[in-house]
Amino acid sequence: MKQHLLEALKAHAEGQIAKHKANVHVYLNQSVGIGEHPDIIDAIEEQLGLIAKYDDHLEVLNKYFEE
């Protein structure tokens, strides 16, 4: 059970990272996709913050919960 929970937590974090990376790619390459964001830099910084958050989660899981 423990291993399933750890795998689920890692998969969730990896999925969130992929999602927010995709958003950054859209912001950088297709500015039409960000019509609701008047400040592109702020929008990208928000996505980078979320990537960092989930990257930190992965780091903690790997550092403290891997056997």
Buried (B, 14 or more C-beta within 10 A) or exposed (E): EEEEEBEEBBEEBBEBBEEBBEBBEBBEEEEEEBEEBEEEEEBBEBBBEBBEEBBEBBEEBEEEEEE
